[in-house]
């Protein structure tokens, strides 16, 4: 009997010791499942009819993901934080983004009253996703829904070997900075032998006003013949209750549309680009009506053959989202994309065209309906 009581007492003591540690440590499994149906009607390109596509879509509104996010109290108001986030295709079950296990983000850091610092694989400051993004609020479609989501804006994506700092909320102001020593793969000896990323950003929110600014650079490997890329983004919106108007502008310097832009293929031709967005959201039947107009104006640049090329694109979008619950949303969206100059659907003398497949991506109507569930 005494042995049983002793064992019970020992177990109770261990539980008492473990309880504070458990209370100080938090690990969360989270994710998004997003799927639906999509119809893409492609315009004739150079007089050649293009096939339409109808089928199951994956990640139209929000990219499919699951991940682990956690923290541990270290004392003095400091916490260790981490996130490991996978991306995948719902319609096939395959890993997304080149088959990387934690393709969306993987980081370890510290969180305190002075802000957050982290290192790892991170989504860039204006990528419109990830824990350190500073721009998803600039778009009525939150950077998602296919062509509707900032497709006329140059977008840096994930960067490897990165470090980031994000400030606490200082009466509505949040500032952030990020640097990658080598955006793709392992760092090579010699700083100039790596493609590097650097960015700074600020958000300010007060009352119904939200505003944001980001400036990012991608520095190419020395003597590679590839121009260093720069992108400035500014945006604002104001919630009047019945409607929330959105305005956004981006200035890209030497941006390579073929490599870092959604759709199209102009090789390594580097453009100076101006991108514009005018949009809105408005409550409607207990859901949210969303709309936007985007314009990409790519200035003339020399391609590899020394020919002058330009690139233009307009995107008109209208969508609707309805929350069935706190975690489940049904959505629908229609976008019409119209290419111009090098992206025009018809041949024009004096312009070097993108390839047929690329021009098809810029001249199409995309209609999607789907369901998004978060857990």
PyMOL commands that set and color helices and strands:
alter all, ss='L'
color gray80, all
select helices_A, chain A and resi 2-24+136-138+146-148+191-193+257-260+356-362
alter helices_A, ss='H'
color red, helices_A
select strands_A, chain A and resi 25-42+53-58+65-75+78-87+105-112+115-123+158-166+173-180+196-206+209-219+229-239+244-256+270-284+287-302+308-323+328-341+364-374
alter strands_A, ss='S'
color yellow, strands_A
deselect
rebuild
show_as cartoon
